[in-house]
C-alpha cells in the first residue's frame, strides 16, 4: 500500500467547534499568546495557564470529530496512513485514526514541568480531570499540560520528517504553513510525491512545486480527496 501522510492544522478541527487561535473570534482575541502559549507565560503565571488549558480540555470533552476526521481514518483501509498534526485535540483518534504524531503535544495529557518530555512522567488525564497548583508529577515537580509552547523544542519533529520523507502522497489540511518547524515539513516530501492542499482560504505555498489545491473546508475537502484517490 502507498504511504499517505496528512499534515493537519487548526482548520481540520474548526468544523467540530474548536476555536482557532488566528481567525476572527478565535482565542487570540481573548488571550495574549505570550501569556498562555509560551514557556515564559507559564513561569510568569502558572494559575492563568493551568486554568486556560483546563477550560480547553473541558470544551474538548463536548465536541466530536467531523466528517474530515472520519474520512482520514477511513483511508486506512487503502493506504498506510500517518497523521502529523499541529492540533492538541484528540479528534483524529476519536475518529479512528490509529497512527497520529502530535507535534505540539496533547491536551488530554499532563507532564512534569521539570522535564516535559520524560515519558515516565507523562500521563493521560481522566475525562473532566483538571490540573491544579500543587498537583505533582512522578518526579515531585508541578504537573503541567503536555503542550509544546512557543520557546520550547518540538521533540516529534524528527519523527514527522521521517514519515514525510517516505510519503507517496502528502495532504495538507487547515494549516497556514506559517508556523515553523511544522511548515518546513513540506520541503521533506520526495520529488515523486503527490501533494494536495485542502483549505477554503488562500494559502501561500511559497511557490513550492506543483500542489493540487482543493478550496474547501475539511469535511468537503476530504470527501473530494477520497474520490480523487479512489479514482
C-alpha positions in Angstrom: 0.0 0.0 0.0 1.1 3.6 -0.7 2.2 5.8 2.2 -0.3 8.6 2.7 0.7 11.3 5.1 -1.6 14.1 6.4 -0.3 17.3 7.9 -3.3 18.9 9.7 -3.7 22.2 11.5 -6.4 24.2 13.3 -8.7 24.3 10.2 -9.0 20.5 10.5 -10.9 20.8 13.8 -12.7 24.1 13.3 -15.8 22.4 11.9 -16.0 20.4 15.1 -16.4 23.7 17.0 -12.9 24.0 18.4 -11.8 27.7 18.3 -8.8 28.5 16.3 -6.2 31.0 17.5 -5.7 33.1 14.4 -9.2 33.6 12.9 -11.5 36.4 13.8 -13.3 35.5 17.0 -10.6 33.0 17.8 -8.6 32.6 21.0 -6.0 35.2 20.2 -8.7 37.9 20.7 -9.4 36.7 24.2 -5.8 35.9 25.4 -2.3 37.1 24.5 -0.3 34.3 23.0 2.7 35.2 25.2 0.5 34.7 28.3 -1.0 31.3 27.6 1.1 29.6 24.9 4.7 30.4 25.8 7.0 28.9 28.4 7.7 32.4 29.7 4.0 32.9 30.2 3.8 29.7 32.2 6.6 30.7 34.6 5.0 34.1 34.9 1.5 33.0 35.8 1.0 29.2 36.3 -2.5 29.7 37.5 -3.7 31.5 34.4 -2.1 28.9 32.1 -3.5 25.9 34.0 -7.0 27.5 34.0 -6.7 28.2 30.3 -5.9 24.6 29.4 -8.4 23.1 31.9 -11.1 25.1 30.1 -9.8 23.9 26.7 -9.9 20.3 28.0 -13.4 20.7 29.2 -14.5 22.0 25.9 -12.8 19.1 24.1 -15.0 16.6 26.0 -18.1 18.1 24.4 -17.0 18.1 20.7 -17.0 15.3 18.2 -14.9 14.5 15.1 -16.2 16.0 11.9 -16.5 14.1 8.5 -13.0 15.2 7.7 -11.5 13.4 10.6 -13.7 10.4 9.8 -12.6 10.4 6.2 -9.0 10.5 7.1 -9.5 7.5 9.4 -11.4 5.5 6.7 -8.5 5.9 4.3 -6.5 3.5 6.4 -8.4 0.7 4.6 -6.5 1.5 1.4 -3.3 3.3 2.5 -0.6 3.3 5.1 -1.9 6.5 6.8 0.1 8.7 9.2 -1.4 11.8 10.6 1.0 14.5 11.6 -1.0 17.1 13.4 -0.3 20.5 14.9 -3.5 20.2 16.9 -3.5 19.3 20.5 -7.0 17.8 20.5 -7.7 14.0 20.2 -10.3 14.2 17.4 -8.2 12.2 14.9 -8.0 9.4 17.5 -11.7 9.7 18.3 -12.5 9.3 14.6 -10.5 6.1 14.4 -7.0 7.1 13.2 -4.5 4.7 14.6 -1.2 6.4 13.8 -1.1 10.1 14.9 2.0 12.1 15.6 1.2 15.2 17.7 3.8 17.9 17.0 2.5 20.3 19.7 1.6 17.9 22.4 -1.8 16.6 23.6 -4.4 18.4 25.6 -5.6 15.2 27.3 -2.2 14.5 28.9 -0.1 16.0 31.7 3.6 16.0 32.3 6.4 17.2 34.6 7.3 20.9 34.5 10.9 19.9 35.2 11.2 17.7 32.2 8.1 17.8 30.0 9.3 15.1 27.6 10.3 12.5 30.1 7.9 9.6 29.2 8.0 8.3 32.8 6.0 11.3 33.9 3.6 11.8 31.0 0.1 10.6 31.9 -3.4 10.5 30.4 -5.9 12.7 32.3 -9.3 11.3 33.1 -12.4 12.9 31.5 -13.2 16.0 33.4 -9.9 15.9 35.3 -8.2 19.3 35.8 -4.6 20.3 36.7 -4.3 22.5 39.8 -1.4 24.2 41.6 0.1 21.6 43.9 -0.7 18.6 41.7 2.6 16.7 41.4 4.2 14.7 38.6 6.0 11.4 39.4 9.3 13.3 39.9 7.8 15.6 42.5 7.6 18.7 40.3 4.4 20.6 39.4 2.2 18.9 36.9 1.7 21.0 33.7 -0.2 20.5 30.4 1.6 18.2 27.9 1.7 21.1 25.4 4.7 22.3 23.3 4.7 26.1 23.8 6.5 28.8 22.0 10.0 28.9 23.3 10.2 25.1 23.6 11.7 22.4 21.3 9.4 20.3 19.2 10.5 16.8 20.1 8.4 15.0 17.5 9.6 17.0 14.5 12.3 14.4 13.5 9.6 11.6 13.7 7.4 13.7 11.4 10.2 14.3 9.0 10.9 10.6 8.7 7.3 9.9 7.6 7.1 12.8 5.2 10.3 11.7 3.5 8.7 8.3 2.8 5.3 9.7 1.6 3.9 8.7 -1.7 1.0 11.2 -1.1 1.2 14.3 1.2 -2.1 16.1 2.1 -2.1 19.4 4.0 -5.4 20.3 5.7 -6.2 23.5 7.5 -2.8 25.0 8.2 -1.5 28.3 7.2 2.1 26.9 6.6 3.4 29.8 8.7 4.2 28.0 11.9 7.6 26.5 12.0 9.1 24.0 12.2 5.9 22.3 11.1 5.6 24.4 7.9 9.1 23.2 6.9 7.9 19.6 6.6 6.6 20.3 3.1 10.2 20.5 1.9 11.0 16.9 3.0 8.4 15.4 0.6 10.0 13.3 -2.1 10.0 14.8 -5.7 7.8 11.9 -6.7 5.1 12.5 -4.1 1.7 13.9 -5.0 0.8 16.9 -2.8 -2.7 18.1 -2.0 -3.7 21.2 0.0 -7.3 21.4 1.4 -8.3 24.8 2.7 -11.2 27.1 2.0 -8.9 30.1 2.2 -5.9 31.1 0.0 -2.7 29.6 1.4 0.7 30.9 0.4 2.6 27.7 -0.6 5.8 29.8 -1.1 5.9 28.8 -4.7 6.6 25.2 -3.7 6.3 23.0 -6.8 3.0 21.6 -8.1 0.4 21.4 -5.4 -3.2 20.2 -6.1 -5.4 22.8 -4.3 -8.9 21.8 -3.0 -10.6 25.1 -1.9 -13.0 23.6 0.5 -13.3 23.0 4.3 -12.0 19.8 5.9 -15.2 17.7 5.6 -16.0 18.5 1.9 -12.3 18.7 1.0 -11.5 15.2 2.4 -14.6 13.9 0.6 -13.3 15.2 -2.7 -9.8 13.9 -1.9 -11.2 10.4 -1.3 -12.9 10.5 -4.7 -9.7 11.5 -6.4 -7.6 8.9 -4.6 -10.1 6.1 -5.3 -10.2 7.1 -9.0 
